[in-house]
Amino acid sequence: MSIQLEEGVIPAIEQRGDYAIVAITKHGVELARRLHEKFSHADLYYMEKFARGDETTRRIQLFTGSVRLLFPALFPSYKGLIVIISLGAVVRMIAPLLQDKKTDPGVVVIDDRGEHVISVLSGHLGGANELALEVAAAIGARPVITTASDVQKTIPVDLFGRRFGWRWESDEKLTPVSAAVVNEEKVAVVQESGEKNWWMHETPLPDNIQVFDNIPDALAAEPNAALVVTHRLLSADEEVILQNGVLYRPKVIVLGIGCNRGTSAEEIEAVILETLDELRFSIHSVKAVCTFELKKGEPGLLAVTGKYGWPFVWYTAEQLNAVPIEAPSETVYRYTGVWGVSEPAARLYAGCDQLVLTKKKSGNVTISVGILSFE
């Protein structure tokens, strides 16, 4: 069901994230959908005529009518707006809504070709400058920041890793940790997994920020605040670091899955959840689900990947059989022409020789787990 925009009526929206992405053109919608996959704490709005059929599953909100009428609902609801509409049009639409630079949301505009990301409103206080940098990095565009004094070159805590698809687990400590970063207090960045090129300034990392590859070393340094990047579930001893810390989930877990024809979504989901729990991994760090091309239309797999918004990747028999595996199956080969499904699929996507879980069979489902590595 789409939002019907009418003159004089502030539309009802479902605000879940901190940011809203808005598009009104064919190319803009394509760009917005790609950005939405990475910005997990953003809500996406675009015109109903560009519907793809997966909007309900992906929690995308469609609208009909003039986009101008959507902004009175978005402006007070979001911390920032990412708008893929011409700059002049955006300025005219938001002008009547402006109140104060201390309360107005940050507004960022992207051109229809995705070449420039412009910080338009509330650059410093509203965080639009940092948002423009993150969005530009996410889509490979050029950030345009025109404030006389540039932004402080440090880590924007609420946007940290957003361009890679990282998501924070809880927003409870975002404000105090951000304050520690801005006030140049002693801050630890603990990174166990995920992309390493998150620092995007030409200047070195500030002296008050120190990077660690494990939590015990970070705790020993007695930081005032911490940013922890890991796909693992923390132990009780490790959670001490989150007393003034933010936990980020990078997208690094690859699930290779094989299943019998007609296996229910409930059974597939149960095996995934059980396996992640056994490995002490977070479901929020799942990057993709991979399988054999014969399973690309399997209803159960499509339902589960759709529910969680996971990319669903499939490989041909030739691709799977070209991968050396530890547990080839004569039975699988006899019926499908491949020596394995979950193990080689996970290896192909993860690009690693060693899987965390080579293969586990549970009922009608076989699962393998790999971790993406970044140098």
NORKASUL-V717718 format. One record per residue. N is the residue number from 1. SS is DSSP state (~ for helix, > for strand, _ for the rest). PSI is psi in whole degrees, 0 to 359 (999 if undefined). Layout:
n={N & N}
ss={SS & SS}
psi={PSI & PSI}
This chain:
n={1 & 2 & 3 & 4 & 5 & 6 & 7 & 8 & 9 & 10 & 11 & 12 & 13 & 14 & 15 & 16 & 17 & 18 & 19 & 20 & 21 & 22 & 23 & 24 & 25 & 26 & 27 & 28 & 29 & 30 & 31 & 32 & 33 & 34 & 35 & 36 & 37 & 38 & 39 & 40 & 41 & 42 & 43 & 44 & 45 & 46 & 47 & 48 & 49 & 50 & 51 & 52 & 53 & 54 & 55 & 56 & 57 & 58 & 59 & 60 & 61 & 62 & 63 & 64 & 65 & 66 & 67 & 68 & 69 & 70 & 71 & 72 & 73 & 74 & 75 & 76 & 77 & 78 & 79 & 80 & 81 & 82 & 83 & 84 & 85 & 86 & 87 & 88 & 89 & 90 & 91 & 92 & 93 & 94 & 95 & 96 & 97 & 98 & 99 & 100 & 101 & 102 & 103 & 104 & 105 & 106 & 107 & 108 & 109 & 110 & 111 & 112 & 113 & 114 & 115 & 116 & 117 & 118 & 119 & 120 & 121 & 122 & 123 & 124 & 125 & 126 & 127 & 128 & 129 & 130 & 131 & 132 & 133 & 134 & 135 & 136 & 137 & 138 & 139 & 140 & 141 & 142 & 143 & 144 & 145 & 146 & 147 & 148 & 149 & 150 & 151 & 152 & 153 & 154 & 155 & 156 & 157 & 158 & 159 & 160 & 161 & 162 & 163 & 164 & 165 & 166 & 167 & 168 & 169 & 170 & 171 & 172 & 173 & 174 & 175 & 176 & 177 & 178 & 179 & 180 & 181 & 182 & 183 & 184 & 185 & 186 & 187 & 188 & 189 & 190 & 191 & 192 & 193 & 194 & 195 & 196 & 197 & 198 & 199 & 200 & 201 & 202 & 203 & 204 & 205 & 206 & 207 & 208 & 209 & 210 & 211 & 212 & 213 & 214 & 215 & 216 & 217 & 218 & 219 & 220 & 221 & 222 & 223 & 224 & 225 & 226 & 227 & 228 & 229 & 230 & 231 & 232 & 233 & 234 & 235 & 236 & 237 & 238 & 239 & 240 & 241 & 242 & 243 & 244 & 245 & 246 & 247 & 248 & 249 & 250 & 251 & 252 & 253 & 254 & 255 & 256 & 257 & 258 & 259 & 260 & 261 & 262 & 263 & 264 & 265 & 266 & 267 & 268 & 269 & 270 & 271 & 272 & 273 & 274 & 275 & 276 & 277 & 278 & 279 & 280 & 281 & 282 & 283 & 284 & 285 & 286 & 287 & 288 & 289 & 290 & 291 & 292 & 293 & 294 & 295 & 296 & 297 & 298 & 299 & 300 & 301 & 302 & 303 & 304 & 305 & 306 & 307 & 308 & 309 & 310 & 311 & 312 & 313 & 314 & 315 & 316 & 317 & 318 & 319 & 320 & 321 & 322 & 323 & 324 & 325 & 326 & 327 & 328 & 329 & 330 & 331 & 332 & 333 & 334 & 335 & 336 & 337 & 338 & 339 & 340 & 341 & 342 & 343 & 344 & 345 & 346 & 347 & 348 & 349 & 350 & 351 & 352 & 353 & 354 & 355 & 356 & 357 & 358 & 359 & 360 & 361 & 362 & 363 & 364 & 365 & 366 & 367 & 368 & 369 & 370 & 371 & 372 & 373 & 374 & 375}
ss={_ & _ & > & > & _ & _ & _ & _ & _ & _ & _ & _ & _ & _ & _ & _ & _ & _ & > & > & > & > & > & _ & _ & ~ & ~ & ~ & ~ & ~ & ~ & ~ & ~ & ~ & ~ & ~ & ~ & ~ & _ & _ & _ & > & > & > & > & > & > & ~ & ~ & ~ & _ & _ & _ & _ & ~ & ~ & ~ & ~ & _ & _ & > & > & > & > & _ & _ & ~ & ~ & ~ & ~ & ~ & ~ & ~ & ~ & ~ & _ & _ & _ & _ & > & > & > & > & > & _ & _ & ~ & ~ & ~ & ~ & ~ & ~ & ~ & ~ & ~ & _ & _ & _ & _ & _ & _ & _ & _ & _ & _ & > & > & > & > & > & _ & _ & _ & _ & _ & > & > & > & > & > & > & _ & _ & _ & _ & _ & _ & ~ & ~ & ~ & ~ & ~ & ~ & ~ & ~ & ~ & ~ & ~ & ~ & _ & _ & > & > & > & _ & _ & _ & _ & _ & _ & _ & _ & _ & _ & _ & _ & ~ & ~ & ~ & _ & _ & ~ & ~ & ~ & _ & _ & > & > & _ & _ & _ & _ & _ & ~ & ~ & ~ & ~ & ~ & ~ & ~ & ~ & ~ & _ & _ & _ & _ & > & > & > & > & > & _ & _ & _ & _ & _ & _ & _ & _ & _ & _ & _ & _ & _ & _ & _ & _ & _ & > & > & > & > & _ & _ & ~ & ~ & ~ & ~ & ~ & ~ & _ & _ & _ & _ & > & > & > & > & > & _ & _ & > & _ & _ & _ & _ & _ & ~ & ~ & ~ & ~ & ~ & ~ & ~ & > & > & > & > & > & _ & _ & _ & > & > & > & > & > & > & > & _ & _ & _ & _ & _ & ~ & ~ & ~ & ~ & ~ & ~ & ~ & ~ & ~ & ~ & ~ & ~ & ~ & ~ & ~ & _ & > & _ & ~ & ~ & ~ & > & > & > & > & > & > & > & ~ & ~ & ~ & _ & _ & _ & ~ & ~ & ~ & ~ & ~ & ~ & ~ & ~ & ~ & ~ & _ & _ & > & > & > & > & > & _ & ~ & ~ & ~ & ~ & ~ & _ & _ & _ & _ & _ & _ & _ & _ & ~ & ~ & ~ & ~ & ~ & ~ & ~ & _ & _ & _ & _ & _ & ~ & ~ & ~ & ~ & ~ & ~ & ~ & ~ & ~ & _ & _ & _ & _ & _ & _ & > & > & > & > & > & > & _ & _ & > & > & > & > & > & > & > & _ & _ & _ & _}
psi={131 & 163 & 124 & 111 & 128 & 147 & 134 & 2 & 122 & 118 & 153 & 126 & 163 & 100 & 114 & 321 & 185 & 341 & 152 & 135 & 130 & 133 & 151 & 0 & 166 & 309 & 324 & 320 & 318 & 314 & 318 & 320 & 321 & 317 & 322 & 329 & 330 & 323 & 85 & 339 & 34 & 149 & 140 & 132 & 131 & 170 & 142 & 329 & 348 & 17 & 140 & 347 & 349 & 13 & 320 & 314 & 319 & 5 & 41 & 136 & 125 & 155 & 157 & 149 & 186 & 128 & 335 & 326 & 353 & 330 & 326 & 335 & 325 & 321 & 311 & 352 & 334 & 152 & 329 & 151 & 132 & 108 & 124 & 73 & 158 & 146 & 314 & 317 & 319 & 316 & 315 & 323 & 326 & 345 & 314 & 347 & 350 & 136 & 298 & 142 & 344 & 340 & 336 & 144 & 158 & 137 & 128 & 135 & 136 & 135 & 162 & 337 & 358 & 32 & 330 & 142 & 114 & 126 & 113 & 316 & 142 & 53 & 309 & 295 & 323 & 356 & 17 & 329 & 313 & 320 & 319 & 319 & 316 & 316 & 317 & 317 & 326 & 324 & 4 & 37 & 176 & 122 & 141 & 110 & 123 & 4 & 146 & 314 & 123 & 166 & 153 & 127 & 87 & 196 & 121 & 104 & 317 & 344 & 3 & 120 & 8 & 326 & 343 & 355 & 6 & 150 & 143 & 149 & 322 & 146 & 7 & 320 & 11 & 316 & 308 & 326 & 320 & 319 & 320 & 320 & 311 & 323 & 9 & 37 & 172 & 115 & 134 & 133 & 115 & 117 & 113 & 338 & 169 & 173 & 140 & 343 & 48 & 340 & 120 & 15 & 154 & 335 & 157 & 164 & 136 & 149 & 334 & 352 & 123 & 138 & 134 & 155 & 5 & 157 & 318 & 317 & 321 & 316 & 322 & 334 & 351 & 61 & 159 & 335 & 163 & 148 & 118 & 122 & 108 & 154 & 355 & 155 & 131 & 150 & 169 & 321 & 321 & 331 & 348 & 325 & 342 & 5 & 325 & 63 & 159 & 133 & 124 & 143 & 105 & 153 & 92 & 349 & 125 & 126 & 116 & 128 & 133 & 151 & 158 & 154 & 134 & 7 & 134 & 155 & 325 & 318 & 317 & 314 & 319 & 319 & 319 & 310 & 317 & 316 & 316 & 322 & 319 & 323 & 351 & 45 & 152 & 136 & 337 & 350 & 7 & 127 & 315 & 159 & 131 & 147 & 192 & 148 & 333 & 340 & 7 & 340 & 13 & 118 & 318 & 316 & 318 & 322 & 316 & 313 & 326 & 320 & 318 & 356 & 29 & 138 & 139 & 112 & 138 & 151 & 153 & 167 & 320 & 318 & 316 & 317 & 345 & 354 & 122 & 130 & 158 & 334 & 67 & 150 & 119 & 321 & 314 & 319 & 321 & 324 & 337 & 343 & 8 & 151 & 347 & 160 & 296 & 316 & 306 & 328 & 316 & 320 & 319 & 312 & 316 & 337 & 34 & 153 & 332 & 124 & 154 & 320 & 113 & 307 & 136 & 130 & 130 & 106 & 238 & 6 & 140 & 134 & 142 & 151 & 130 & 163 & 128 & 135 & 140 & 128 & 999}
